[in-house]
Amino acid sequence: MKFMHTFVKRLLAAVLIFALTVPICTEVVKIRDRQAVLAAIAQQTAYPDGFAESEFAARTDALRALVQKSGLSEDADFSAKVKTAFTEMYHLAAEALTGKISPTDADFERRARAVFDLLFELDRLVQAQKAEPDLTAKDGFVAFGASILWDFMDYYDAKRLSTQEMSAGVSVLHDIPYTENADAYQTLDIYSPEGAKTPLPVIIDIHGGGLMYGKKELNRIYASRLAEKGYIVIAVNYHLCPDVLYDTQVRDLMTAYKWVAENGKSYNCDLNNVYLVGDSAGGQLAFYTALVNTSEELRTLYNAPETGLSFNATGLISGMYDIKSGFNSVLISCILGYEYAASPYYDVLQPEEVIDKGTLPPSYIVTSAKDFLRPASVQLDALLTEKGIEHQFHDWELTINRSSGHITSVAYPDLEESKVTIDEMLAFFEAHRK
């Protein structure tokens, strides 16, 4: 049963992974992997009745438990909606894998949104049955659908990292707690070039994962590449939604920055030259916490500490800046809770809503032709241009390599295009070195 549960999770994940990262996956996933997943999907989609809730319940303990916990397992309308949501997941996955539809198509986004809207409706129906709603939504259908994506992402991240090697001449200190009574989500790793005699400039790196997935080790190859170029690189963990909400993530990172300010000199850090880098969701968090770091209003709102750290510049890679209206808005109930519109953070979430509340450091922004989050970077470029905020914007055109995908310079730092991106970003940083 455990094997079948994992298999079904990964199978369902196909539609989500292709909705979000197909431009990379079509390059990364081996042909035999795609064929194996496609064959399994084709076998299932040939028999629509096989998507009934009862059939899923026979195959996965997690979905069965979720339906049973809802208190609506005997409700025919509820069961029909469960069937509809997961049937459409399979059909979208099959169409994406066969090239019949692209995640960049408007129809694909419409259908994917419809799936998650239906999952959110299921959550609302369940909420109506509860005396005390679970505002973190961690046990809901939206979270279940998202967890399928993260399971699949973990599978392919592990495969990707198994083919890459850390830079020689770089040492790593692992799992340093950055607060008292820290758990695993409140730790950081420090990458240093071996033999450095004098304090080095610092790059704080925030990993991506939709605010709901990932860990600092995902960026270990990237971090080692930055360190070998003469930087102390500090890769930071933070708690993940929906186990916590967004405000906890902001506080985690601000606490980590405070730790760097107070302890960095002991690790050969030049605290006069500190840069903040993030990819995807990490890009959003880098952008956002850089503003919180300079705004008493926002620090008060988030009950976040004053860090004592200032950032010379930021590196924002394929950032997930548009949470309320972009593709990621389908996950907002997992980020701000079911009553997200009533959250005190909802009205200061988007770049245009928060940009005037703090001072954004000079920023290097990069996206690319098949980056599914490209519109958010384009919009951020336009906003910073309108506001007269110093930044450099690189929008990679379609190439024969992977540079046209999502977070390419982080996931594949040894591609020639990735080297160009990394060198551009570091040159931008050096131009703002004190």
C-alpha positions as CSV (number, residue, x, y, z in Angstrom):
1,M,0.0,0.0,0.0
2,K,2.8,2.4,0.8
3,F,4.4,1.8,-2.6
4,M,1.0,2.3,-4.4
5,H,0.4,5.5,-2.3
6,T,3.8,6.9,-3.4
7,F,3.1,5.9,-7.0
8,V,-0.3,7.5,-7.1
9,K,1.0,10.7,-5.5
10,R,3.7,11.0,-8.2
11,L,1.3,10.2,-10.9
12,L,-1.1,12.9,-9.8
13,A,1.8,15.2,-9.4
14,A,2.4,15.2,-13.2
15,V,-0.2,17.8,-13.9
16,L,1.0,20.1,-11.2
17,I,4.7,19.8,-12.0
18,F,3.9,20.5,-15.7
19,A,1.6,23.3,-14.8
20,L,4.5,25.0,-12.9
21,T,7.8,23.7,-14.3
22,V,7.3,21.9,-17.6
23,P,9.9,24.1,-19.4
24,I,12.6,22.6,-17.2
25,C,11.1,19.1,-16.9
26,T,11.0,18.5,-20.6
27,E,14.7,19.0,-20.5
28,V,15.5,17.3,-17.3
29,V,13.3,14.3,-17.1
30,K,14.8,11.4,-19.1
31,I,12.7,10.1,-22.0
32,R,12.2,6.8,-20.3
33,D,10.8,8.5,-17.2
34,R,8.3,10.5,-19.2
35,Q,7.2,7.4,-21.2
36,A,6.7,5.4,-18.0
37,V,4.6,8.2,-16.4
38,L,2.7,8.7,-19.6
39,A,1.9,5.0,-20.0
40,A,0.5,4.9,-16.4
41,I,-1.6,8.0,-17.0
42,A,-2.9,6.6,-20.3
43,Q,-3.9,3.4,-18.7
44,Q,-5.9,5.3,-16.1
45,T,-7.4,8.0,-18.4
46,A,-8.8,5.3,-20.7
47,Y,-11.4,4.5,-18.0
48,P,-12.9,7.7,-16.6
49,D,-15.0,5.8,-14.0
50,G,-11.7,4.7,-12.5
51,F,-11.3,8.2,-11.1
52,A,-14.2,7.8,-8.6
53,E,-13.4,8.7,-5.0
54,S,-13.9,5.1,-4.0
55,E,-11.3,3.9,-6.5
56,F,-8.8,6.4,-5.2
57,A,-9.6,5.4,-1.6
58,A,-8.7,1.8,-2.5
59,R,-5.3,3.0,-3.7
60,T,-4.1,5.7,-1.3
61,D,-4.5,5.9,2.4
62,A,-4.0,9.7,2.4
63,L,-6.9,10.5,0.1
64,R,-9.2,8.0,1.8
65,A,-8.3,9.5,5.2
66,L,-8.9,13.0,3.8
67,V,-12.3,12.2,2.4
68,Q,-13.3,10.3,5.6
69,K,-12.1,13.2,7.8
70,S,-14.3,15.6,5.9
71,G,-17.4,14.1,7.3
72,L,-18.9,14.2,3.8
73,S,-17.8,10.9,2.5
74,E,-21.5,9.8,2.1
75,D,-22.4,13.0,0.3
76,A,-22.9,12.2,-3.4
77,D,-22.3,15.7,-4.6
78,F,-19.1,16.0,-2.5
79,S,-17.8,12.6,-3.9
80,A,-18.6,13.7,-7.4
81,K,-16.5,16.9,-7.0
82,V,-13.6,14.8,-5.7
83,K,-13.9,12.6,-8.7
84,T,-14.1,15.6,-11.1
85,A,-11.0,17.3,-9.6
86,F,-8.7,14.3,-9.8
87,T,-10.0,13.2,-13.1
88,E,-9.1,16.6,-14.6
89,M,-5.7,16.3,-13.0
90,Y,-5.0,13.1,-14.9
91,H,-6.3,14.5,-18.2
92,L,-4.2,17.6,-18.0
93,A,-1.2,15.6,-17.1
94,A,-1.7,13.3,-20.1
95,E,-2.2,16.2,-22.4
96,A,0.9,18.1,-21.1
97,L,3.1,15.0,-21.4
98,T,2.0,14.3,-25.0
99,G,2.4,17.9,-26.0
100,K,-1.3,18.4,-26.8
101,I,-1.3,21.5,-24.5
102,S,1.4,23.7,-23.1
103,P,1.4,25.2,-19.6
104,T,2.0,28.6,-21.3
105,D,-1.5,28.3,-23.0
106,A,-4.3,30.3,-21.5
107,D,-6.6,27.2,-21.7
108,F,-4.1,25.2,-19.6
109,E,-3.9,27.8,-16.9
110,R,-7.7,28.1,-16.9
111,R,-8.2,24.4,-16.5
112,A,-5.5,24.1,-13.8
113,R,-7.0,27.0,-11.9
114,A,-10.4,25.3,-12.2
115,V,-8.9,22.2,-10.5
116,F,-7.6,24.1,-7.6
117,D,-10.7,26.2,-7.3
118,L,-12.6,23.0,-7.0
119,L,-10.2,21.7,-4.4
120,F,-10.7,25.0,-2.5
121,E,-14.5,24.5,-2.8
122,L,-14.1,21.1,-1.2
123,D,-12.1,22.7,1.6
124,R,-14.9,25.2,2.1
125,L,-17.5,22.5,2.3
126,V,-15.4,20.7,4.9
127,Q,-14.9,23.9,6.8
128,A,-18.7,24.3,7.0
129,Q,-18.8,21.0,8.9
130,K,-16.2,22.1,11.6
131,A,-16.9,24.0,14.8
132,E,-13.3,25.2,14.9
133,P,-11.9,25.8,11.4
134,D,-8.3,24.9,10.7
135,L,-7.0,28.2,9.5
136,T,-3.7,26.8,8.3
137,A,-5.5,24.5,5.9
138,K,-2.7,21.9,6.4
139,D,-5.2,19.0,6.2
140,G,-7.2,20.3,3.3
141,F,-7.7,19.3,-0.3
142,V,-5.6,22.3,-1.6
143,A,-2.8,21.3,0.6
144,F,-3.1,17.7,-0.5
145,G,-3.0,18.7,-4.1
146,A,0.1,20.9,-3.5
147,S,1.8,18.1,-1.5
148,I,1.6,15.9,-4.6
149,L,3.6,18.6,-6.4
150,W,6.2,18.7,-3.7
151,D,6.5,15.0,-3.6
152,F,7.2,15.0,-7.3
153,M,9.6,17.9,-7.1
154,D,11.5,16.1,-4.4
155,Y,11.9,13.1,-6.6
156,Y,13.4,15.1,-9.5
157,D,15.4,17.4,-7.3
158,A,17.1,14.4,-5.8
159,K,17.8,13.0,-9.3
160,R,19.2,16.4,-10.5
161,L,21.5,16.8,-7.5
162,S,22.8,13.3,-7.8
163,T,24.4,14.2,-11.1
164,Q,26.0,17.4,-9.8
165,E,29.1,17.9,-7.7
166,M,30.0,20.5,-5.1
167,S,32.8,22.9,-6.0
168,A,36.3,21.8,-4.9
169,G,37.9,24.0,-2.3
170,V,34.7,25.0,-0.5
171,S,34.0,24.0,3.0
172,V,30.5,23.8,4.6
173,L,29.3,24.1,8.2
174,H,25.9,22.4,8.4
175,D,22.8,23.0,10.4
176,I,23.7,26.0,12.6
177,P,20.7,27.1,14.6
178,Y,19.9,30.8,14.2
179,T,17.6,31.1,17.2
180,E,17.1,29.7,20.6
181,N,15.2,26.4,20.8
182,A,15.6,26.1,17.0
183,D,14.1,23.2,15.1
184,A,15.4,21.9,11.7
185,Y,13.5,24.8,9.9
186,Q,15.5,27.4,11.8
187,T,19.0,26.4,10.8
188,L,21.5,27.6,8.2
189,D,24.6,26.3,6.4
190,I,27.7,28.4,5.8
191,Y,29.8,27.8,2.6
192,S,33.3,29.3,2.6
193,P,36.3,29.2,0.2
194,E,39.1,27.3,1.9
195,G,42.2,29.2,2.8
196,A,40.6,32.7,2.9
197,K,42.7,35.0,5.1
198,T,40.5,38.1,5.2
199,P,36.8,38.7,5.8
200,L,34.7,38.0,2.6
201,P,31.5,39.6,1.3
202,V,28.4,37.6,2.2
203,I,25.5,36.2,0.1
204,I,22.5,35.0,2.1
205,D,20.6,32.5,-0.1
206,I,16.9,31.7,0.2
207,H,15.7,28.5,-1.5
208,G,12.4,28.3,-3.5
209,G,9.5,25.9,-3.4
210,G,6.3,27.8,-3.6
211,L,6.6,28.7,0.1
212,M,5.5,25.2,0.8
213,Y,8.4,22.9,-0.2
214,G,12.2,22.7,-0.1
215,K,15.2,23.1,2.2
216,K,18.5,24.8,2.1
217,E,20.3,21.8,0.7
218,L,18.5,22.1,-2.6
219,N,20.8,25.0,-3.5
220,R,24.0,23.4,-2.2
221,I,25.6,23.1,-5.7
222,Y,24.7,26.7,-6.5
223,A,25.9,27.9,-3.1
224,S,29.3,26.2,-3.6
225,R,29.6,27.9,-7.0
226,L,29.1,31.3,-5.5
227,A,31.4,30.5,-2.6
228,E,34.3,29.5,-4.9
229,K,34.1,33.0,-6.4
230,G,35.1,34.5,-3.1
231,Y,31.9,34.8,-1.0
232,I,30.7,33.5,2.3
233,V,27.4,32.0,1.3
234,I,24.8,31.4,4.0
235,A,21.9,29.1,3.0
236,V,18.9,29.5,5.2
237,N,16.0,27.2,6.1
238,Y,12.6,28.6,7.1
239,H,9.3,27.0,8.2
240,L,7.0,26.0,5.4
241,C,3.3,26.6,4.7
242,P,0.7,25.3,5.4
243,D,2.2,24.1,8.7
244,V,2.7,27.8,9.4
245,L,1.5,30.9,7.6
246,Y,3.5,33.5,5.7
247,D,4.1,35.8,8.6
248,T,6.1,33.0,10.4
249,Q,8.3,32.7,7.3
250,V,9.0,36.4,7.4
251,R,9.9,36.3,11.1
252,D,12.2,33.3,10.5
253,L,14.2,35.1,7.9
254,M,14.4,38.3,9.8
255,T,15.7,36.3,12.8
256,A,18.3,34.6,10.6
257,Y,19.5,38.0,9.3
258,K,19.8,39.2,13.0
259,W,21.9,36.1,13.7
260,V,24.2,36.9,10.8
261,A,24.6,40.5,12.1
262,E,25.5,39.3,15.5
263,N,27.6,36.3,14.7
264,G,28.9,36.8,11.1
265,K,32.3,38.1,12.1
266,S,33.1,34.8,13.8
267,Y,32.6,33.1,10.4
268,N,34.9,35.5,8.4
269,C,32.0,37.6,7.1
270,D,32.5,41.1,5.9
271,L,29.3,42.6,7.3
272,N,29.8,45.8,5.4
273,N,29.0,43.9,2.2
274,V,26.0,41.7,2.4
275,Y,23.8,40.6,-0.5
276,L,20.5,38.8,-0.4
277,V,19.6,36.2,-3.1
278,G,16.5,34.1,-3.6
279,D,14.9,31.9,-6.3
280,S,11.2,31.4,-7.1
281,A,9.5,31.6,-3.7
282,G,12.9,32.5,-2.3
283,G,13.0,35.4,-4.7
284,Q,9.6,36.7,-3.3
285,L,10.9,36.3,0.3
286,A,14.2,38.1,-0.6
287,F,12.3,41.0,-2.2
288,Y,9.8,41.2,0.6
289,T,12.1,40.8,3.6
290,A,14.5,43.3,2.2
291,L,11.6,45.8,2.4
292,V,10.6,44.6,5.9
293,N,14.2,45.1,6.9
294,T,14.0,48.8,6.2
295,S,10.4,49.4,7.4
296,E,9.4,49.9,11.0
297,E,5.8,49.7,9.9
298,L,6.3,46.2,8.3
299,R,8.4,45.0,11.2
300,T,5.7,46.0,13.6
301,L,3.0,44.3,11.5
302,Y,5.0,41.0,11.4
303,N,6.3,41.3,14.9
304,A,9.7,40.9,13.3
305,P,13.0,41.9,14.9
306,E,15.2,44.7,13.8
307,T,18.2,42.8,12.3
308,G,21.1,45.3,12.5
309,L,21.9,44.1,9.0
310,S,21.8,46.1,5.7
311,F,21.9,44.7,2.2
312,N,24.0,46.2,-0.5
313,A,21.9,44.6,-3.2
314,T,19.6,41.7,-4.0
315,G,19.5,38.9,-6.6
316,L,16.0,38.0,-7.5
317,I,15.8,34.8,-9.7
318,S,12.5,33.8,-11.3
319,G,10.6,35.3,-8.3
320,M,7.1,34.3,-7.2
321,Y,6.2,38.0,-6.6
322,D,2.5,37.8,-7.7
323,I,0.8,35.7,-5.1
324,K,-2.7,37.2,-5.2
325,S,-3.4,37.2,-8.9
326,G,-0.8,35.1,-10.5
327,F,-0.7,31.3,-11.0
328,N,0.3,30.9,-7.4
329,S,-2.9,32.5,-6.2
330,V,-4.5,29.0,-6.3
331,L,-2.4,28.1,-3.2
332,I,-3.1,31.3,-1.2
333,S,-5.3,29.4,1.3
334,C,-2.2,27.5,2.3
335,I,-0.2,30.6,2.6
336,L,-2.5,33.0,4.5
337,G,-5.3,30.6,5.7
338,Y,-8.8,29.9,4.5
339,E,-9.9,33.4,5.4
340,Y,-7.0,34.9,3.5
341,A,-8.8,38.1,2.4
342,A,-9.2,38.9,6.1
343,S,-5.5,38.4,6.9
344,P,-3.7,41.5,8.1
345,Y,-1.0,40.7,5.6
346,Y,-3.3,40.4,2.5
347,D,-3.3,44.0,1.6
348,V,0.5,44.4,1.7
349,L,1.4,41.2,-0.1
350,Q,2.0,42.3,-3.7
351,P,5.0,44.3,-4.8
352,E,2.9,47.4,-5.8
353,E,1.3,47.3,-2.4
354,V,4.5,47.2,-0.3
355,I,7.1,48.9,-2.5
356,D,6.7,52.3,-0.8
357,K,6.7,51.0,2.7
358,G,10.5,50.3,2.8
359,T,13.6,50.9,0.8
360,L,14.5,48.2,-1.7
361,P,18.3,47.8,-2.3
362,P,19.6,47.9,-5.8
363,S,18.4,44.6,-7.4
364,Y,19.4,42.2,-10.1
365,I,16.4,40.5,-11.6
366,V,16.4,37.5,-14.0
367,T,13.8,35.5,-15.8
368,S,13.5,33.7,-19.1
369,A,11.2,32.9,-22.0
370,K,9.7,29.7,-20.6
371,D,9.9,30.6,-17.0
372,F,6.3,30.0,-15.9
373,L,6.7,33.0,-13.5
374,R,8.1,35.3,-16.1
375,P,5.1,37.7,-16.0
376,A,5.8,38.5,-12.4
377,S,9.4,39.5,-13.1
378,V,8.4,41.6,-16.1
379,Q,5.8,43.4,-13.9
380,L,8.4,43.9,-11.1
381,D,10.8,45.4,-13.7
382,A,8.1,47.8,-14.8
383,L,7.3,48.7,-11.2
384,L,10.9,49.4,-10.2
385,T,11.4,51.4,-13.4
386,E,8.3,53.5,-12.6
387,K,9.5,54.1,-9.1
388,G,13.0,55.0,-10.2
389,I,14.6,52.2,-8.1
390,E,18.0,51.0,-9.3
391,H,17.9,47.6,-10.9
392,Q,19.2,45.5,-13.8
393,F,16.8,43.2,-15.6
394,H,17.9,40.2,-17.8
395,D,15.0,38.5,-19.6
396,W,16.6,35.4,-21.4
397,E,15.2,34.7,-24.8
398,L,14.5,31.1,-26.0
399,T,17.7,29.2,-26.4
400,I,18.6,25.6,-27.4
401,N,19.7,25.0,-23.8
402,R,17.7,25.3,-20.5
403,S,18.3,28.9,-19.9
404,S,14.8,29.7,-21.0
405,G,13.3,27.8,-18.1
406,H,12.6,28.4,-14.4
407,I,15.5,29.2,-11.9
408,T,18.0,27.8,-14.4
409,S,21.1,29.5,-13.0
410,V,20.3,27.9,-9.6
411,A,19.3,24.4,-10.7
412,Y,21.9,24.1,-13.4
413,P,24.7,26.5,-12.6
414,D,27.2,24.9,-14.9
415,L,25.3,25.7,-18.1
416,E,27.1,28.4,-20.1
417,E,24.0,30.6,-19.9
418,S,23.8,30.1,-16.2
419,K,27.4,31.1,-15.8
420,V,26.6,34.3,-17.7
421,T,23.7,35.0,-15.3
422,I,25.8,34.3,-12.2
423,D,28.6,36.4,-13.4
424,E,26.2,39.3,-14.3
425,M,24.6,39.1,-10.8
426,L,28.0,39.1,-9.0
427,A,29.3,42.0,-11.2
428,F,26.1,43.9,-10.1
429,F,26.9,43.1,-6.5
430,E,30.6,44.1,-6.9
431,A,29.4,47.5,-8.3
432,H,27.6,48.0,-5.0
433,R,30.5,46.9,-2.8
434,K,31.6,49.3,-0.1
